[in-house]
Amino acid sequence: MPPVMFGLLSALCWGTSDFVARHAGRALGSLPALIGATAAGLLAMAAWLLATGRPLPPLAALDIWLLLAGLCLAGSLALFYEALRRGPLALVVPLTGSYPAWALLIAVAAQGVRPSLAAWASMLTIMSGVALVARFAHPDGDAIADRRRRRATMIAALLAGMMFGVAVALVQQSFKGGHDPVTVTWHLRVVALVALVPVLFTIPWPRRVSPGWAAVLLGQGTLDTLGYLALFAAGPDLAGAEATVASSAFGVVTVLLALILLRERPSPPQWSGMGLVFGGVMVLSGLG
């Protein structure tokens, strides 16, 4: 399967998870919802590994690259969930969805990845389409009037994208140590969870979660974990870069879910953005 298809599968999982995350974050608090979903995703992954007869990845497989990537992931997710709680998709997604640009910059500068001119053009087309879709997202009643709050939301979203891009680049480095996608995903999520749990002692959080919300967090965490597995299954180097760019279409998935479930009508610029995304994906897939 072409790497871009793994990226699209990741986008499908993440876009659905993020659609749910906005509601869970507002009901439970952004960080408690994030930590609950991360823990639930790890439980689902552990159950899958044990059910298929595979042992849990050993602690010895945790190298410095995965440790640093997990810490970057924890910071990125915390900032992203907080930005989602504060502001509309039109403000948050284009900035957070810039993570492929940061990952590509590191891959080209430090890891020797050299995309062709056609690949560069296709990846730029995809990211432009994603930004266009998110920029003209349907207003959801939480537009930010306070300039200071708007600036803080923008900074949080941009930092989330930067940190996630760095995390992806560090994961690519860990592949050179012979790690497989399951090991990488497991340790990445474990480190992120361990880094986030102490935050619960500094903020108010619900001591009891209803069965309904627990089920929501389980589904959200499972989808989120599947997104990582799909992304990392593409492999390292150029294949990983192409999958990373395709995965940034998670914002398009979120908008499409709003269209289907909330009956929001995409604007003409959004339709154009979707066309750019699908066109770029088709070309990039053909190049692979």
N, C-alpha and C positions, 0 to 999 in steps of 0.2 A: 504494500500500500504506500503511495507517495507520502512523504513527510507532511505535506500540507493537509492531508486528510486527518492525520493524527492531531494536528493543530485545530482543525475544525471540530473534531470530536471533543477536544478540550474546551473549545469555546462554547459548545452546546451545553456541556456540564457546568461550566462556570457561569454562563449567562443565566441558566435556570437557577443555580444556587444563589446568585446575586439578586435575582428577582425576589426570592424568598427572604434573603438576608435583610432587605430594607424593612420588611414588616417585622421580622424577628428582632432586629436591632431596636426598633421603636417600641416594641412591647416589653422587651427584657433588658434593654440597654445594649449599646453597641459592643462593648468589650465582653460582658457576660455571654451575649449571643455568639460572639466569635469564639470564645474559649469553649463554650458548650458544643458548638458545631465541630470544632477541631477535635475535641475529645471523642465525640460521637463518630467522627470519620475514622479515627484510629481504632475504635472498638469494632467498627464494621470491617475494617481492613484486617484486624487480628482474627476476627471470626472467619473471614474468607480464607486466610492463610491456613488456619488450623483445620478448617473443613476440607481443604484440598491437600492436606498432609504436608504442608510446607512449614518449616520452623520460622519463628519470628527472626528477622535479621539481627545478628549478634551485635552487641555494643562495640566489639572490636572493629566492625566495619565503618564506624563513625570516624571519618578523617577530618582534618582541619577545614577542608573545603565545604563539606556538608555542615559542619558546625557553624561556620561563618554564614553559609547560605540560610540555615535555619534561623539564625538571629536576624538576618536581613528580612526574611519572610515574616517573622513575628512583628517587626516594626512596620513593614509594609501593610500587613493585614489590619493591624490596629489602626493605622492612619486611614486606610481605605474604608473600613467600617464606620469610623467616626465621620469621615467626609460624607458617606452615604446617609448617615443619620442627620447631618447638618443641612445638606443641600440637594438640589435636583440632579438627575442624571445628566442633564445638558451641561452642567458645570463640572461634575466629578469625572465622568467616564472619559472624555477626551484627554484629560490630564493624566489620569491613572493609566489609561490605555496606551500611553506613550512608552510603556516599558520595553517594547521590542526595539525602539530606537536606542535606548541605553544598552540593552543586551547586545545589539548589533555593533555598537561603537566599541564595546569591550572585546567582542569576538574578532573584529577586524584589527584593532590596535594591538591586542595582546595574545590572541589565540590563532592567528594566521588564517582566519576564514576570509575567502575572497569570492564573493558572489559575482556572477556575470552581470553585465549591464542590463540584460533583460530581467534577471532576477531582482536587481535593485529597483528597476522600474515597476515591476509587479508588486513588490513589497511596499513601495511608496504609495502605489495606487490603493492597496488594501488599507493601509493606515489612514490615508486621506479619506477613504470612504467611511471608515469607522468613526473618525472625528466628525464628519459631516452628519452622520446619522445621530450621534449623541448631541451635537451642537443644537440641532433643531428638534430635540425631544419634546414630547407633549408636556406642557407645564402641569405640575402635579400639586399645585397649591402651596408649595413650600419654597417658592422663589425667595432669594435672600435680599432684603431691602437694606439691611445694615451693612455698610461698606466694610467695616472692620471684620464682621463675621464672614462676609463673602471672601475677603482676602485670606482669612484663616482657613476657610474651606478649600480655597484654591491651593494654598501652600501645602495643606495636608494631602490633597489628591496628587499634586506633583511629586512630593516626597515619596508617596506610596508607589507611584510608577517608577521612580528612580531606584528605590530600594528593591523592588521586585525585579527590575532589570538586572541589578547587580546579583541578586540571588540566583537568577536563571544562568547568568554567566559563570558563577561559582559552581553550580551544578554541572555545567558542561565540563568544567575542569576536573570535577570528581569522576566523570566517566572515564577519564584517562587512567584512573586507578583500577579500572576493571569492574566498577559497580554496575549492577543492573537496575532497571527502572523501579522495581519493587523495593530494593534496598534503599535507593536514593529517596523515594517518596516516603518510606517509613521513617527514616532518620530525620528527614527534613521536617516532617510533621511533629515528631517527638520533640525535637529541639525547640520548635516554635511553641509547642504547648508548654513545655517546662519554662520557657522564657516568659510566657504570658500569665501563667497561673499566679505568680506573686502579686500581680496587679489587682487581683480580687481582694487583697487585704487593704487596698488603698481606696477603693470605690464602693459605693452601695451596690448590692446585687441581690436578686431574688433568692432567698434561701430554699424556696420550694417552687418547682416548675410543674405546671399541669401536664398530664399525660399528652394532651394535644400538642402543646409546645415542645415537649420532649420528642415526639414523633417528627415534628417539623425540623428540629435540630438534627435528628438522626438522618433524615432525608437530605438536608442541606449539607451536612458533613460528608455523607457518602458521595454525593455528586461532586463536591469540591475535591475530594480525594481521587475520584475517578478522573477528574480533569488533569490532575498532576500526573497520574499514571499514563494517560493518553499523550500528554505533552512530552514526557521523558521517553516514551516508547519510540519516538521518532529518531532518537540517537543524538550523537554529538555533532559538532562542526556545522557545515552548511545545512544539513538536514534538520538539525536542531534549531538553527536560525530561521529557516523557512516555517517550521512548525510553530515557533514562537510568534512570528508575525501573524500567521493564520489564527492563532489562539486569541489575538487581540480583538477578534470579531465577537467576543462575548457580549460587548455592548449592543451589537446588532441583534443578538439572540434575546437580550432583555427587552429591547424595543418591540420585537416581534411578539414576544409573550404578552406585552402590554396591549398590542393590537388584538391578539386572540382573546385574552382573558378579560381585559379591561375595556375592550372595544375602542381603543384609541386609534385615530386615523392618522397615518403617517403623512407628513407634509411632502410637497414635491421635492425639496432638497433631500429629505430622508430617502425617498425612493431613488434619487440619483446616487446617494451614498451607498445604498444597498447594491445598486448596479455596479458601482466601482468595486465594492468588496467581492462580489461574485465573479466579476470579470477578472480581477487580479488573481483571485484564487484559481480560476480555470487556467490562466496562463502559467502561473507558478506551478500548478500541478502538472501541466504538460511539459514544463522544463525539467521536472524531476523525473 
